[in-house]
């Protein structure tokens, strides 16, 4: 690589590289010379180059990919959940809950206004804490031994948990495919994502073993309704994962049980009773609405203490009004019944859409959650482009890859708010899009003939 890199000390080499990045000579994603090669070229010790690369990695300028070498950090924005901006297409990639199924908080608002909360008071409202201890106690720990923290949603909790435990360039095991917010958090934090494959039973044992062998310092896992696949950990898989993690008790294990109150599947944890560093997160966004930015975190004592230091009163504690409203909603029998009905609705609508796809020759294994993860016999990006021509805005599986090493053959569809006619129209258009891509690629009979009736 013919680059004008100079310097004799680590600081001088780092400044030279930073200037090349700022001038655009080194583009995002571009591979830097191997440490040994650059050291020989500059006539310095290889440890000097290692230190220079480390300085820039800690500053977010470079990112280490292990055996893949060191590259200029890619600052391209990560895809986010929610509606696309300024699109005339029918958006079926939102990942949003149905607003009609979110409980109306209006009747309970007047009752939550109590005395003002001042600086220096406990960050967790007493009423919420009493309710949350029972809510979070199904992971094996006794309610009175749970260390609880309240954060501004699950993504906020994951960001703070990683920040209090890791430094830039530390490796983090992420599910592959992965929740968009986790990819965003890891990229912005300067951590190195290590993909762990997901199958119908959740995070795979082989994938976790490989990630631990690469030296990951944290594991982020979704025990049920994994986004985007909808997979949930089986009892057997959870036990196998706990056995693997038993040899790594100080690796921080973060469980994001985002779909808890809506889930149609039992909860199985990969956190063993002897694991030393762990956190279980449950947010209320999927059933009380995304604007209810609140999550409860149960964790070991040391992790809880570190997390609490990042939520010191007077800085970023979660509003007690929001905490009281959450408690009021989650202890109201009518609200609880409506949440259960919503969970049944999402499951039924997704299953009905899967049956429609099967009738068009596209078999789908429906999981849990708000979305349907559809495997295709052709590249997803090309199918999404075909769907756009037919009036639909879908989200291709490439967005959900932690590292983006291969082209995805999946699309994630949010279809629970489509009526029967719209759902049938989409199923037919998706099948037509797959056939059109197959014809372009020269693939014959990419789909079975659709069933009639």
N, C-alpha and C positions, 0 to 999 in steps of 0.2 A: 504494500500500500504506500503510495507516494504522497506523504503528508509532511507538511512543514512543522513537525513537532520538535520543540527544543526544551532545554532545561537540564540542570544538573541535580537539583534537589526535587523532592516530591512536590513542593509548593510551586516551583517554577514549571515543572512538567504539567501540573494540574492547570495552572493559569494559561499555558500554551494551548492545551486541549480545550479549555473553556472558551478561549478566543476563537478557535476554529468552529466550535459549535455556534457561538453567537453570530459569527459572520456567515453562517450557512455552508461553510466548506465541508463540515460534517453534518449530514442530514439525520433527522430522527430515524432510529432503527439501524443506522449504519454500524457495521462491525469495526471495532478498533483492533489494532495490531495485538497479537498475543504478547503477554508480559515479557517472555524471554526474547522475542524478536525486537520489541521496542527497547528493551534494556541493552541489547547488543548494539543496536543502531545508535543509541545515545552514549554508549560507553559507561553505563552506570550499573549498580547492583540491581538485580531483579526486584528485591524488596522495595527499592525506591519507586519503581513503577507500580508495584502493588499498592504502596501507600498513596500514590497520586490517584490511581483509579478509585481507591477507597474514599478519598476525600470527595471526589466528584459524585460517587454513588451516594454518599451521605447527603450531599447537596441536591440530589435528584437530577443531576445532569446526565449521569450514566446509569445503566442498570446491568447487573451481572446475570448471565443465564447459565452459570455453571459450565458444563462442557460446551454449551453453545456460545461461550465467549462473552465479552463485554461490549455492549452496544450503547449508542446514544439513546437516551430516554425518549420514548414516543409520547409527546404531549397531546396527541389527538384526543378529543373528548370521548368518554366511554358512553355507550348507549344507556339511556335511563328509562325507567318505567313511566307509563302514563301516555296520554294522548299525543299524537304527533301534532306539531304546530302548523297551522295554515294548510291543511290538507283537505281536498274536496273528496277524498276517497273514504269509504267506510272503514274505520280503523278497527281491526280485529287483532291488534297486537298490544293492547293497552296494559293488560295485567291488572286492571282495576276491578274492585268489587262492584256489584250492582248498587247504585245509590238508593234505589227503592227498597233495598233490603237492609240498609243501615238504620239502626234504631234512632228515632227522633229524641234528642236529649232535652227538648224544650220543657216537658212537664217536670223535669228534675232539676232544672237550673236554679230555680229560686231557693231550693233547699240546701244548696252547697255553699252558699255565701255565709261564712262565719266570721270570726274575728280576723283582723289582718295578721299575716305571718311576717315576722321581722327577721333581720339578719341575725345569724347565730343560732336559729332554731333548727331542730332536726329536719333533714331534707326529705324524709318520708313522712307523709301524713299518717297519723295513727290508724285511722279507719282503713286506709288502703293497705297498710302493713298487715293488719289483722286478716283482711281478705286474702292478700297475696301469699301469706304463709301457707294457707290451705291450698291455694291454686298451684303453688310451685312445689308442693310436697310429694308429688307422685313419682319423683325420680329416685326414691330410695332413702333420702335424708329425712330425719325427723323434723317436723315444722319448727320446733324451737331451736334447732341447730343450723337452720338456713341463714346465711348471711345475705341480706337483701339490699339491692340498690335500684333506684328508679332513674331511667335515662329517657332522652327524647326520641324514642323509637329504637327498633332493632339495629338499624344501620349505625346510629349514633353509639349504641352499646358496643358493636363489633369494632368500630373505629377506636373507641377509648380503651377497650380491652387489649387490642393489639398495640396501641401506643404505649400503654403502661408496662408492656412486657417485652417488646421487640425494638430493634433499631433498624435503620435502613439497610437493605440488602439481606435481611434475615429471610429465611424461606418459610412460606405459609402453604399448607395443604388446602387446596380448594377443590370442591366437587367439579367434575367435568362431564356435562355442562354445568354452569354455575349461575347463581343469582346475580343479577347485574350490579346491585349495590355492593356486593362483596368484591367483585372484580374492580369496581371503581375505588373502593377503600384501599385495597392492596396496591393498586397502581399509584394512587396519590400518596400513600405512605412510603413508597419506595421499597416495598417488600418484594421478594421474588416468589411469584406464584408457582406452585408445584401441582399439576393437575392429578386428581384422583378419579378414576372412572366410576360412573354410577350405572347400576343396572336396575332391574325391576324391584330388587330388595334394598336399594339404597347404595351408599358408598361401599365399594368392593374391598375385600380383604387384601387381595393382591396389590391393589392400587395404594392402599394405606401403608402396607409394608414397604413398597417401593419409595413412597414419600418420606417415611421415617428413615429409610436408608440414605436419603439425600440430605438428611439433617434438618428437617422442618422443625421450627420452634413452636408452631401453633397449627391446629387443625380446626377448620370451620366446617361444620356438618349440619345438615337439615334432617332431623330424625323422621319427619313425616311431611307429606305434601311438598316434596323437594321441587324447587322452582329452577328450571322449567319442566322437569320430567314428570312430576307428580308422584315419584317413588316414595315409599315409606319403609323405614327399617323393619324387617321382620325380627321376631324374637331370636331366631337362630343367627341372623346376620349381626344383630347387636351384640350377642354373646361372643361371637367370633372377633368382632372389632375390639371389644373390651379385653379379650385375651391378648390381642396384639399390643394394645396400649399399656397393658400391665407391665411391660418391660420398659416403658417410657413415661413414668409417673409425673415427670416435671415438664412434659410438653403440654402447653396450654390447649385444652380442648374446649371449643366453643360450640354449643348446640343452639341453633336458631329455630325454635319451635313456633314459627310465625303463624301457623294455621290452627293452633291448638283448639280453640273453642269451636271451630267449624269442622274439624277433621272427622272423617268417618273411619279412621284407623286407630288402633291402640297405640299408646306411646311406649316406645322401647328406646332406652338410653344407651349410648356407647360410653358413658362415663361410669367407670367402675367405682366401688365403694372405697378403694384405697388410692384412687387417683389424687394427686396432690394439687394440680393446677387445673381448674375447670370453671366453666360458667354456663349456665342455662338461661336462655333469653326467651321471653314470651312478650310479644307486643300485642296491641289491641287494634292495629290499623286495619286488618282484614275484615273484622266484624263490627267495630265501632266507627270505622272510617279513617282514611289516611290522614285527615286533619287532626285526629286524636293522637298526637305525637307522643306516645308514652309506651315504655316497655319496662317490665320488671326483670331484673337480673338476679338469679340465685347463684352463689359461687362459694368457693372455699374462702377462709378468712383472710388470707394474705391477698388474694386477688380482689376481694371486696374492699380491703383497706386501700389498695392502690387505686382502685376505681373511684372510691369515695374522695380521694385527694384531688381527682380531676373534676369533682362535682361539689367543690367547697361552697358553702352558703355565701352569697354575695357575688357569685360568678355565674354558674350555669346549672343551678338546680332546677328541677322541673316544677312548674307552677303548682301550688297546692290546690288551686281551684280546679285545674285539670285532673289532679290526682283524686280529689273528692268526687268530681263528675264521673270519672272512670269507676270508682268504687260504687257510687250510686247506681250506675247502669248495670254493673256486673253482679249486683246483689238484688236486682229487681226481677221477680219471677217472669213478668211479661217480656222483658228484654231477653232473658235467658231462653225463653221459648222461641222468640223470634230468631235468635242466633242459630238455634238448632234447626229451625225451618229453613233458614238460609243455607246452612250446610247441606241439607237434603236437596234443596233446589239446585245448587251448583253441581252436585254429584249426578242428579238426574239429567240435567241439561247436557252435561259433558258426555254422559253415557249415550244419550239419544243421538248426539252428533257423531259419536264413534260408530254407531249402528248405520247411520247414513253414509259415512265414509266407507264402511265395509261393503255396503251395497254397490258402491262405485269402484270396488276393487282395491281400496286402500285400508288394510287392516290396522287397527290401532288398539294398543293396550292402555286402557284408561286408568290413570292413577288418581291421586287425591289433589285437591287444590282448585284454583280459579281457572286453570288453563288446560288445553289439550296439546300434548306433545306428539306430533305426527311425523313418523318416519317415512321417507320418500325413496324411490329407486333412482332418483336423479338429484343433482345439486340443488340445495334449497334456495340459494340466491337467485338462480335462474327461474325457479318456480315463483318466487316472490315478485319478480319482474313481470312474469306473465299474469299474475293475479292483479297487479296494478292496472294492467290494460283492461281488466274485467271489472274494475271499480273497487278492489279490495286492497287494503294496506295491511300486510302481514309482517310478522317479525321472524326473520330467518334465524336458524340456529347458530350462525357464525357469531352473533352478538353475545352469546352465552359461553363462549370458549375462553377459559382463563389465559391461554397463550396464543390462540388463533393459528395453530400449526397446520391444521388441515381444513378443507372445505366441508361444511356441515351438510348433511342430507336430512335435516329435520326443520320443521317450522313449529313455532309455538303460537297457538290460536286462542284468543279469548272469545268464546262463543256463547257464554251462558245468557247473554242479554239479547240474542237473536231469537225472533219468533220462528215457528216451524217453517214457514215459507222462505224466510231469509236463510235459515240453516240449510235447507235443501238446495237453495240456489248456490250457496258457498260450497257445499260438498261437490256439486256438479262442476262448478268453476275450478275447484282445486284439481279434480280428476282431469279436466280438459287442459289445465296448465301443465300437469305432469306429462300428459301425452304430447303436448306441443314441445316441451323441452326434450323429451325422448326422441321425437322426430328430428329435432335440430341436431341432436348428438348422434343420430343414426342408430338409436336403440329401438328395436322392434318389440312390441307387446310388453311395454313397461308396466301395464296394469292389466289385471284380469278383466274380462268383460263384465260390465255392471249387471247386477241382478235386477230383475224387473219386479215391480210391485212394492 
